[in-house]
């Protein structure tokens, strides 16, 4: 028989450890919200205050008007929408081919696709910039959207692993009924893969929304700036409007929280099933 006191103590220590991890994870978000509701002098004032003496709601309206944040939101949403469509179409089609169609050299080609994940993005940065500049697409959204319609090793691997969990009987029955591979892909496989597809959407949304290097390199027109570039505009050469930047950052993080809140069930299921088969 196990000692009830020892079991209780073990569970208590586990819950305390988990609680400490949650507090450590949530603390930066709390600090950001707290700073967004303070005056500029209160943020770094001494003694340190955990909550503003008087809540400064006007920081949010001032942040939205001092910098054209609404326009930057729309720009970021446009990039997110195009990239999600591109990633879903290209990655799902390639993953379907690798998982459901038998062809010569399939494993070799899949290995080559996986090997592209080992190439650091920084190595390709200068060649890609020179290429887009030569073809005259600098200061456009094309460099930030067109690559989404081509191969992405991670998403192909993720979807291919999920597709492999689906029974082949569906394919065989559809082929006997005269269905083509595209029909199997669009009408059978895709409806059954909502968790994996939602996982791709979440990752693409986060990567595109938080991307700072890409827009900073390829966009010169301030009207085309994204949310991540808009946050930088609160930083000047001699001073930083910390209270306004924290207010803008709080607003900028809301779409990601909403996205993950509605997609968390599919997201967790997709990540779980993606590793079942190799």
N, C-alpha and C positions, 0 to 999 in steps of 0.2 A: 504493500500500500504506500502511495506517495504521501509525503508530509503535507497536509493542507496549508500550514503556515509557510512552508518554503515555496509552494506553488503560488500562493497569494503574493509573497514578497517578489517573486520573479515577475509576475504580471504587473505589479506596481512599479517596479524598476523599469520595465519595458515601456509602460505608459508614460512615465516621467521622461524617459529618453526621447520618445516620439514627440511629446509635448515640447521639449526643449528644441528639437529640430524644427518643429512648426513655428515656434516663436522666432528662431533665427532666420527662417525663410521669409516670414511675414514682416519682420522688422524693417527692412529697406522700403517696402511699400508703405508701411505706416509712417516712416520718416518723410517720405516724399509727400504724402497727403498732409501730414502735419506742417511741413514747410510751405506747402501751397496755400495754407490758410493763415500764414503769419506775414508780418511786415519784413522788409529786407533786413532791418537791424535786429529783429527778434530772433531770426534763424540762428545767428551765431552769437547771440547775446550771452552774457554771463550774469548770474548763474544760468545754466542751460534749462530751458523750459520744455516740458514734454507736450504741452498743448498751448495754443495761443491764448493770450489774455482776452483778446477780442477777435473773433473770427473775421477774416478779411475775404469775404465772398467776392469782392470786386476784383481780386487778383485774376479770377477766371475770365471775366469780361474784358479786363484790360489786356490780358495775354492774347485773347482771340482777336482783339482789334489792333493792337500794336503791331502784330505780324499777321498777314492774311492767312490764318490757320485753316479757315474753312476751305479755301482754295487748295491748300496743301493736302487737306484731308481727301478732297475729291481726286487730286492727282494720285495719291497713294492708293485709294480705292480702285482707280482705273488700272493701275499697275498690278494690284492684287488680283483683280478679276481676270485680266488677260493671262497672267502667269498661271493661275489655277486652271484655266481652260487648256492652256498649252501643256502643262505638266500632266493633266489627266489624260488628254488625248494621246500624246506621244508615248508616255510611260506605259499606259495600259495596253496600247497596241503592241508595243515591243514585248512586254511581259507576257501577253497572250500568246505571241508567236513562240517564245521560249518555253512556255509551260504546256501548251496544248497541241503544237504542231511538230511533227517529227521531220527533221531535215538534216542533211549531212553537215557535220561540223557545228552542230547546235551548241555543244558544251564548250567548244573552243571560242565561238563568238560570244557566248555568255561570259566566259572568263575574261575576254577582252573588255567587255562592257564593265564588268566588276573592277578590272584593273584601272579604269579611268577614275575611280574613286580615290586612288592613291596619289593622283597628281594634285599638288597644292594649287589653290586658286591664285595665289600670289605669283606663281611661275607664269601663268597665262595672262596676267594682268596687262603687261606692256604690249605683247603681241596683239592681243584683242583690241586694245585701245588704238594701236596704229592701224589695224585693219578697218575698224569702224570710221576712223578719221579719213582714211584714204578713199573709202567708198562714199564719203559725204554724209554720213549718218550721225556725226557728232552733234550734240545738243538736240537730240531727238529721243523719243522713248523706245526706238527700235532696239538699241543695244541692251535695254533692260527688259524687253519682252520677247523678242524673236528667239533667243536661246532656249526659252521654255518649251518651244515646239520641237526641240531636238532631244537627244538622249540625255538622261540623267540616271547615272548608275545606281544611286541609292534607291530612288523610287521604282526603278525597274526591278531591282532585287526584292524590294518590299512587296510589290504586287505579284511578282512571279512566285514568291513563297506562298502568298495567299491563294493564288490561282491553283497551285499544286494541291491544296487541301480539298478542292472540289472534285467529286467523283467523275470519272471519265464516261460513266454511263450516260450522262446528259449529252455529251458530244456525239456518242455513237447513236443514240436515239434520234438526235436532230439530223445527223447525216443520213440515216435511213429514211427520214421524211423528206429528204432532198434539200436540206438547209446548207448554205454555204458557210465558210469559216467566219465571214463577217457577220452573218446572221447569228451564229453561235455566240460570237463576241458581244454583239450589241443587245441581243434579246434574251440570252441565257446567262452568260458569265457576268456581265456588268451589273444586272439587277441583284445578283447574289453577292456582290463584292462591295456593298455599301460601307462596311467598316474600314476596309483597306483604302477605298477611295476617299473616305472622310479623313483618314490619317494623312494622306497626301495633301488634302486641302488644308489641314491644320498646319502642317509643316511649311507648305508653300506660303500660306498667309503670314505666318510668323517671320519667315526669312525675308519676304518681300517688304512687309510693313516695317521691319527693323533695319532694313538694308541702308547703310549710310555711305559706304565706299563707292558702290555703283553709281547712285545719283550724283555724288560729289564729283566723280570723274567725268561722267558723260553729259551732265546737265549744266549749262552756263546761264541760261535764262532764268532769273528768279521766279518768274511766273510758273515755271515748270517744276519747281522744287517740291519735295515730298515732306512728310511729317518729320522724318529724322533730320533733314536739312533745316527745317523750320525751327527746331529746338536749338540749333547752333546759333541762330540769329539773335538770341538773347545774351550771347557772349560777345562783348566788344573788346577792344584792345586794352582798356584800362579798368573796366568793371564788368560785373556779371549780374544780371537781374535774376537772382536766384529764386525769389518768390514767384516771379512770372514764369520762369522756366519750369519750376516744379508744378505749377498749375497747368501749364501746357502739357507736361509729361504725364500728369494724371489723366488728362483728357485723352491723350494719345494711347494710353494703355487700355482704355475701356473697350475698344473694339476687339482686342485680343482676348480679354476676359470673357466677353460675350460669346465670341467664337468658340472658345474652349468649353464654356459652360454648356452650350447646346450640343457640342460635338463630343463631349468627354466619353459617353457610353460607346459610341462607334470607335473613337480613337483608341481606347483601352482594348477593346475587342480586336481591332485591327492589328495592334502591336503584339497581342497575345498569340493570335492565330498565324501571324507571319513567320514565326519561328518553328512551327510544328514539323514541316517537311523541308528537306534540303534538296 
